[in-house]
Amino acid sequence: MSKLSVNHLLGIKDLSEADIQLIFETADNFKAIINRPIKKVPSLRDITVANLFFENSTRTRISFELAQKRLSADIINFSSSSSSVTKGETLIDTVKNILSMKVDMVVMRHPSPGACVFLSKHIDAAILNAGDGTHEHPTQALLDAYSIRETYGDVAGKKVLIVGDILHSRVALSNILCLNKLGAEVMVCGPTTLIPKHIEQLGVKVEHQLEKALQWCDVANMLRIQMERQDDKYFPSLREYSLQYGLTMDLIKKLDKPITIMHPGPINRGVEITSEVADSDLSIILDQVENGVAIRMACMFLLANNITKN
Amino acid sequence: MQSYLLKNITVADIHSPFNGQTGDLAVIDGKISDFGQAIDEQQFEKVYDFSECIITSSFVDLRCNSTEPGFEHRDTFESLNKTALAGGFSHLCLLPNSNPPRNTKSDIEFVMNQVNKFPVRFLPLGTITQNMQSDDLSEMYDMKKSGAIAFSNSNNPIENSGTMSKAILYSKNFNGLIYSFCISKQLSKGAYVSEGTIALSLGLKGIPQHAEYLMVQREIELADYHQHRIHISKISTERSVELIRQAKLQGIKVTCDVAVMNLALTDEAISDFDSNLKLTPPLRHANDVRALWEGLYDGTINAICTDHYPLEIEKKALEFEYASFGAITLQMALGIAIEGRNRFFPQMSDEQLFEKLNYNPSNLLNIELPCIEVNQEASFVIINPHKQTIIDRKNNQSLSWNSYYLNKPLSYFIEGTCIKNQIYFNKQ
């Protein structure tokens, strides 16, 4: 049986292309399973997974939990909107307390970049990063690339545009790394204040005019403005942002080819995307959500294969 | 009468008449009494064979963070003394960032009274402004009279140009030395590492280069305007080196130092979020490190400082964002500098490098440092370039262990540091 080259899923940067293809192939099987009348398989029976969410999350947490339930894992959930540090307990102590209850795998979301990497050096369980600050969100990138593969048959050679707050987005970073590994071309587009200075060195193109960027791409991934992560005002108002970077049907009609519209959610309708576009046939936003469950099942299944039980 | 003889030792000391020579060094009553071939062993109480070892004047650190009073769990004067000796240092400038910070004459006197008993000479700095935070100047004149060697707001940059201007002008009257640490807080808000692709790939906000060099430029202009010296501490960028180089060519009274960690590593070392490498200034890019070495080589940068910053494990075993800045470096500074030299600037000789750790900082502070010469006070370091140093939890003399280099082999080994009558040997 093929195995992942890593024991934790901390970020896309640690995965090889073969790892990503293995995750996709495994997800194909799980996607077939979750569309059957009986959606549950015993693959993670006797595996206990702790979902540790130190930052608010609805869709990612639900997606992981559903994936775990479909795989018959035992689950414990821990949510805290504030970080453990502000409560006086360190992250290591919080997690060690939970792990002392014999947990095999940790799915963690945390507001601090590198929190999952840090944890992986201090505990034994397999760690799956469900988003760490502005660092990475690997399962989102995998499900996005998987959705592109599903739409076009392959990711290689596709032109993927990522629009919005690239500076504060873990989704953008993981997407860039993942799409590059799979041979896609990537362009980022957004206000000059929200595009990091050295981003071209990650192998992406930069365009600040949305219309030009849309002409270039096959797929447009519209990101949400991460107000909660901005420590400063990077543009004058959402209205002005929307005027320049909101995706409207008028813009799409100007294109000489159909493009695929993606969004990692949650959508701010009327800001980065209009309802008309979000609900159109071009949008695969809800397919992304469905694929998210299959991808997360695949990731946890493959990580569990690497766990040695005493 | 105490006496000892160091046999077969090679002098690596630019200011010594014996530089480059191998011979026997005799010390009697804390002074070098002779250097030559086959000196009679009989007349000495102790005889040591230091074949393959080199000797240079003891080191002077321009920048060591304070731990006493207030942070005695991190280091004490006693542990700093031991750590300094193990690292080859005979003089240690102590930043005023104790708790409370050293704002007054009595704070300086407290240090002076505590450190008399140690062989290492502690040189306390006072604050420039009250508590290193306000815009109100501290009593620098009074502190200088009590023994303050210089003035600094430690790791708190003085953002207010008016305050820095006043501080330089005010200290001119009594020839006070102001250390400025240049990182604009406004331009580095929420940032922990150097801006660049590494920061980007780690999802960490980067500290741009201009956060430093804009303030460096300001300090140069202020020093020129007031016609009084300023010392810029811990520069880290290529552009800062060039600005200071040009300023020195124009005769502006500016000096500067570089922290040893910035000479050995680049931001690439942080790729796994090691909080022991969360430093201020941050580790920069390879071109910056090379420029820093070139600056040291051509005299633009006067000295290497340790910026020794002991911290309890609770401040470091945290997510990168929450961990405190700083690392212990005092004991392994030479090894770190050698690592950096070997990697980035191998054309610099040992003697040239040692000068950045001994004579240059002592000249900058106007303190006399004896060289390896007959009738000079014995104050030197015995270094074995053929042995490696590995600092671990057992031989680490600091009370803290926040270091990337713990348990990692470093080039060169300090056999011992001699101050007057005593050689303080290192064990490994």
Interface residues (C-beta under 8 A of the other chain):
Chain A: K13 S83 V85 T90 L91 I92 H110 S112 P113 G114 A115 V117 F118 K121 H122 D132 G133 T134 H135 E136 R170 L173 L177 P196 K197 H198 I199 Q201 L202 D231 D232
Chain B: K189 G190 E195 G196 T197 L200 S201 L202 G203 L204 K205 G206 P208 D272 F273 S275 E314 A317 L318 E319 F320 E321 Y322
